Amino acid sequence: FSLPALSLLLPPTTLAALADSWLREDCPGLNFAALAVRSARQAVDFTLKVEVECSSLQEAVHAAEAGADLVLLDNFKPEELHPIAQALKAQFPRVAVEASGGVTLSNISQFCGPHIDVISLGMLTQAAPALDFSLKLFAEGATPVPHSCRS
Ligand SMILES: *[C@@H]1O[C@H](CO)[C@@H](O)[C@H](O)[C@H]1NC(C)=O
């Protein structure tokens, strides 16, 4: 397959995710983080940022070396997240670090730290409560009866 060709059709995050799942299994020695960054850079112009989801410090370093703007550290426990973010920032202070996965409003403080730039909460959309409301239209001259007054 041609990842650069594919990258014309896909946003960088999708591309990185594809590179992750395909390449990690088939080519374990491949620097897929750098490949994802290069492919994304070919597909987008300079105004867009490239973020790579990484599952280790080594992958994060590969992504940063290849010019990623952001590194996403997803599903890390806080005690793993902060040392990795610190080590990455020591080498690449300009690369932003995003923490994600398992973050809720009650434990978000565990993900805050001096080396974390962005924290994303999937629960904002995935666990958002539904608001039950409706809009009724009445004919001109009709007297609306509130729902609670109907028999
Ligand atoms: C944060 O809270 C959620 C929901 O209770 C939980 O699934 C997750 O494991 C917690 N994360 C940490 C790091 O405590």
The ligand as a MOL file (V3000), in Angstrom:
LIG
                    3D

  0  0  0     0  0            999 V3000
M  V30 BEGIN CTAB
M  V30 COUNTS 14 14 0 0 0
M  V30 BEGIN ATOM
M  V30 1 C -10.8640 8.2310 36.4080 0
M  V30 2 O -12.2100 7.9130 36.6590 0
M  V30 3 C -12.7830 7.0070 35.7220 0
M  V30 4 C -14.2480 6.8480 36.0580 0
M  V30 5 O -14.4340 6.4860 37.3760 0
M  V30 6 C -12.0320 5.6890 35.7510 0
M  V30 7 O -12.5550 4.8230 34.7690 0
M  V30 8 C -10.5630 5.9360 35.4890 0
M  V30 9 O -9.8470 4.7460 35.6290 0
M  V30 10 C -10.0310 6.9660 36.4720 0
M  V30 11 N -8.6470 7.2370 36.1270 0
M  V30 12 C -7.7100 7.3280 37.0610 0
M  V30 13 C -6.3540 7.5960 36.5770 0
M  V30 14 O -7.9380 7.2260 38.2500 0
M  V30 END ATOM
M  V30 BEGIN BOND
M  V30 1 1 1 2
M  V30 2 1 1 10
M  V30 3 1 2 3
M  V30 4 1 3 4
M  V30 5 1 3 6
M  V30 6 1 4 5
M  V30 7 1 6 7
M  V30 8 1 6 8
M  V30 9 1 8 9
M  V30 10 1 8 10
M  V30 11 1 10 11
M  V30 12 1 11 12
M  V30 13 1 12 13
M  V30 14 2 12 14
M  V30 END BOND
M  V30 END CTAB
M  END
